[in-house]
Amino acid sequence: MTMKEIQPQQTKTREEHRKESRQAEEQEPKGRKRKARVRLIPIWMRVLIVIVLIAVCAGAGAVVGYSVMGDGKPGDTFKKSTWTHIYDIVNKK
């Protein structure tokens, strides 16, 4: 086979796709409406899930950092005294 024998594939441009979709819309009956999209998980719940996941990951990171990388106990991670001690170390006076 030579290069001249091989035909390049024709690709459609965006304009051609738009024309085809307009033609398909015009062929549909006028009274027919599009179906409304029903979401399995509403947007507000997705935002709430993301916020909860961020909080869980922050807590898990604190436990790993304090108990695994440091020498503390995992239960001590969420005590107020631990965080006041860390705050005092960071903000030396």
C-alpha positions as CSV (number, residue, x, y, z in Angstrom):
1,M,0.0,0.0,0.0
2,T,1.2,3.4,-0.8
3,M,0.4,6.7,1.0
4,K,-1.9,7.8,-1.9
5,E,-4.0,4.7,-1.5
6,I,-4.7,5.4,2.2
7,Q,-7.5,7.8,2.6
8,P,-7.4,10.0,5.7
9,Q,-10.5,9.7,7.8
10,Q,-12.9,12.6,7.7
11,T,-13.4,14.1,11.1
12,K,-16.3,16.3,11.8
13,T,-15.8,19.8,13.1
14,R,-17.8,21.3,15.9
15,E,-19.9,23.2,13.4
16,E,-20.9,20.1,11.7
17,H,-21.9,18.4,15.0
18,R,-23.9,21.5,15.9
19,K,-25.7,21.4,12.6
20,E,-26.6,17.8,13.0
21,S,-27.9,18.3,16.5
22,R,-30.0,21.2,15.4
23,Q,-31.4,19.1,12.6
24,A,-32.2,16.3,15.0
25,E,-34.0,18.8,17.3
26,E,-36.0,20.2,14.4
27,Q,-37.2,16.7,13.4
28,E,-38.6,16.0,16.9
29,P,-42.3,16.9,17.4
30,K,-42.7,20.5,18.8
31,G,-44.9,19.4,21.8
32,R,-42.3,16.9,23.1
33,K,-40.3,18.2,26.0
34,R,-36.9,16.9,27.3
35,K,-36.9,14.8,30.4
36,A,-35.7,16.6,33.6
37,R,-32.6,15.0,35.0
38,V,-33.1,13.4,38.3
39,R,-30.0,13.4,40.5
40,L,-29.4,10.5,42.8
41,I,-27.6,12.7,45.3
42,P,-28.7,16.3,45.5
43,I,-26.0,19.0,45.2
44,W,-26.5,20.3,48.8
45,M,-25.9,16.7,50.0
46,R,-22.8,16.4,47.9
47,V,-21.4,19.6,49.5
48,L,-22.2,18.2,53.0
49,I,-20.5,14.9,52.2
50,V,-17.4,16.7,51.0
51,I,-17.3,18.8,54.2
52,V,-17.7,15.7,56.4
53,L,-15.0,13.9,54.4
54,I,-12.6,16.8,54.9
55,A,-13.2,16.8,58.6
56,V,-12.7,13.0,58.8
57,C,-9.5,13.2,56.8
58,A,-8.2,16.1,59.0
59,G,-9.0,14.0,62.1
60,A,-7.3,10.9,60.7
61,G,-4.3,13.0,59.8
62,A,-4.0,14.4,63.3
63,V,-4.2,10.9,64.8
64,V,-1.6,9.5,62.4
65,G,0.7,12.5,63.0
66,Y,0.4,12.5,66.7
67,S,0.4,8.8,67.4
68,V,2.3,7.1,64.6
69,M,4.8,9.8,63.7
70,G,5.0,11.2,67.2
71,D,5.1,9.3,70.4
72,G,1.6,10.0,71.7
73,K,-1.4,7.8,72.2
74,P,-4.2,7.9,69.6
75,G,-6.7,8.8,72.3
76,D,-4.8,11.8,73.4
77,T,-5.1,13.4,70.0
78,F,-8.4,15.1,70.6
79,K,-7.8,16.2,74.2
80,K,-7.9,20.0,74.8
81,S,-4.6,19.9,76.8
82,T,-2.8,18.4,73.8
83,W,-3.9,21.2,71.5
84,T,-3.1,23.9,74.0
85,H,0.4,22.5,74.5
86,I,0.9,22.4,70.7
87,Y,-0.4,26.0,70.5
88,D,2.0,27.1,73.2
89,I,4.9,25.4,71.3
90,V,4.0,27.1,68.0
91,N,3.5,30.5,69.6
92,K,6.4,30.8,71.9
93,K,6.4,34.0,74.0
